[in-house]
Amino acid sequence: MIMDIKVLGVRFDPVTRKEALDKFFFLLKDGKQHQVVTPNPEILLKAKKDEKYRQILNRADLSVADGTGVLWASGLGDRSGILKGIFHAVWDRFDKVLPERVAGADLMKDFLDKVYNNDENVKVFLLGGTDGVANTVKDIYTKDNNSFIAGVYEGSSDVSEDDKIVSLINTARPDVLFVAYGSPPQEKWIYRNLKKMPSVKVAMGVGGAFDFISGKIKRAPIFVRKAGLEWLWRLFKQPSRVKRIWNAVFVFPYMVMVGKINVNIR
């Protein structure tokens, strides 16, 4: 049985955090080039207005749900209409169509930890971030003055910098590329440049993951994340995110309720 799950027109793979990591390594080793995406409610709202962006997300080889709101929306199944949606959400909480949230920062950290702890023969390039956070991540994953982080560069997602960045990456010849330019610039950057970087087998946009992994920004405690309240923690820590959180917590559910979620099983 294959489940084809779409929320606001964006496809998701029904995988757990462990399954996502296993799939990541599978993609890395199959010899082809792949893009991994981690849509959250805010990204879905942007993709709804940007058809090209939505197409990029849907062409990804692995798409994981980075947000409790996405899990909730997928659990509404084919139901439409505000009253039906609210009744189902309150009465049944939400079905486990998508088994669990897989945050981009968690998937990236799980991958780096496994490579670091098992001495995997893998090279990684960190692109983006600010204030030297990528270098801090590199330092964390360096032992005996040796690191599998083959390169670090901040740069920008502007097209004018593409050639320079691609050249730097091709010189480093990484197997995996993590891009922290925020969405949608990071996904669009990967999509237009991946084929120019033949050594890169898996590329993934990671948003603020460098900040979390470096320790620059402290993530919510695990119990807060499991309760689906990380958005509230981030609002408390970063009040400037109020508009983004409003979109994710209030606008997104409204769009879901008045729209239609497609969950096709074949």
N, C-alpha and C positions, 0 to 999 in steps of 0.2 A: 504494500500500500504506500503510495506516494502522496504527500500532502503539499498542495500548492497554496501557500498562504500569502495573501496580499492585504496590506493595511494602507488605505488612502492611495492605492495604486502602486505601492512598493512591495516587492517580493521579499520574503524572509525564509531562512532555513530553520526548521524546528530542531535546534540542537541545544544541548546543555553546554555549560562552560567547558567541561572536560572534552565533550565531543567536538566543540569548536576548536580547541587546541589540537586535538588529533587531526582534524580536517586541515588545519593550518599546516601541519608538518607533512600531511599527505600531498597537499598542493605544492609545497616546497620541493618535494622529491620527485615529482612526476615529469620534470624536464620542460614544462611549459611555463608561460607567464600568466599570473593571476592577480586580480584585484580583490581585496577584502574590504567590506564596508560594514559600518555599525550604526544603522539609522536609529535615531531616537525621535520622540515626538516633534521636537523643534525642526529636525531635518525633514521629517515627513511633511510638515507644513510648508517648508521651502520647496520641496520637490513637487508639491501639489501645484505651485505657481510656476514652476520651471520645468518644462517638459524635457529639455535636454538633460538636466540634472537627474530627473526621474529615470530616464533611459540609462544613464550611467550606473545608477544604483541597481537597476534591474539586470544589468549585464554582468554584475559582479559574480565571482565564482563562489563567494561565501558572504552571506548577509545575515548578521546576527542582531537580535533585538536589544538595543542599549537603552532600556527604559521600562519601568513598570507599566507606564501608560500604554506601551506597545503590546505588552502581554495582555493587559485588560482589553484592549481593542480587538486583538485577535480572538479573544474568548467570546466576543459577541457573535461570532460566526456570521451567518447570512442574515441576521436580524437587522432590521432597519426601523427607524422611527424612534422618537425620543422616549415614549412611555415604555415600549417593549425593551429598549436598550437599558433604561434605568432599572426596570423590574428585574431583568436578567442579571445585571451587574450587582444589585443589592442582594437578591435572593441567592444566587449561586456564586457570588463573588466574581470569579471568572474561571472559565474552563482552561485546562492546561493544553491549549493548542500549541503555543510556544512554551516549552518546558520551564525556562527560567531566563532571567535577564543575564545578558553577557555584555558587560561594560567593555568598551574599547580599551580603557586603561588596564582593566583586569586581564584581558586577552593578551595585550602587549607584555605586561609584567609576567604572566604565566610563561609566555614564550621565552623571554629573556632569562628568567630563572632556570628554566629547563636547559637552555643552551649553556648557561653558566655552570650549573651544577653537574651536568653530564658531559662537559667538554665536547659538545657537538661541533662538528666541523662546518660551522656556519659563520658568515660574515654579515654584519648589519650596518646600515647607514641611517643616521638620524638627521632628518631635514626639518627645519623650522624651529619653533619655540622662540623664547625671548630671554634676555638677561642671563645667558649662559646655562640655561637649564639642561640643554642637550649634553653639554660637557660634564655636568654633574652626574647625569645618568651614565655617561661613559665611565666616569671615575668609579661609580658604584659597581659596575660590572667589569672592573679591571683587577686582576690578581697577578702578583709577581711581575708587575710592569708590563703585563700582556693583556690585551683586550680583544674580544671578538667584534667590538664596535670599530668598523673599518674607516668610518668617516663621520664628521659632524659639520653641519653648515646651517646657518640661520636663513639667510636669503629672504626671498619673498615669492609669493605665488604669481607675481606679475609675469606676463608672457615675455617681456623684455629680458628677464633673467633666465629663461629656460635653457638657452644654449650653454651658459656658464655653469649652471647647476648640473645639467646632464653630463657635461664634460668632467666635472668633479666626481660625480658618481661613477662614471665609466672608468675613471682612473683608479678609484677605490675597489671596483668590481665586487660589490656586495651581493649577497644572495637575497637579502630581505631589506626592504625600504619602509621606514615608518615616517609619515609626513604629518607634521603638526602645524597646519596653516588654518585650521578651523574649517567648518563646512559652510558652503559647498566648495570653496577654493581648493582644498586639499584633494578632494575626489576628482575634480576637474583637472587639476594639475597632473595627477597620476594617469588619468585616462588619456590625456593628449601626449604624454611623454614616455609611458611605459615601454613602448616598442623601440624607443631610441636607446634603451638601457638593457642590452641583452643579458647581462649577468643577473639582473634582478628577476627572481622567480615569483616572489610574493611582495606586493606593495599594499600598504594599508594606511588610511587616514586615521589619525588618532587624537585629533583635537587637543585637549589640555592634558593628555597623558604624561607628557614630559614633566609638567608642573607637579603632578601627583607623585610620580615615581621618584623625582628628585627631592621631594619633601618640601618644595616651595609652597605648595598648597596642601593642607592636610585634608584627607578624605573623611567623610562621615564614618563614625564607628560602624562595625559590621551589622549590629542589631538595627541601626537606623536604616542602613541600606536594605536589609532584608524586609524591613517594614514598608519599603517603598517611599521613604521620606527623605531621601538624599537631597531632593530639590529644596526642602525646607532648611536643611543644614547649609546648603550652598547659599541660599538667600541670606541667612544669618551671617555667614562668613564674607559674602560678597554682595552687598546690597545693590551694587551697580548692575547685577544680573536680573533685576526685577522684571524688566520687559521680557527677557528670554524665558524666565520661569513662568510668567503670566501666560505666555503662548503655549508652553508645554503643559501646564497644569489646568488651564481653563479654556483656552481657545481650541487646543487639540481635542479634548473630550467632546466639545460642542460640534466640531467638524465631523467627528466620528459618529455621533448620535444622529445627525441629520443626513449623513451619507450612508454608505453601505460597505461592509467589510466582506471581502470574498475569501472563503476558505473552501477550496475544492479538493476533494479526495478522489484519487483515481488509482 
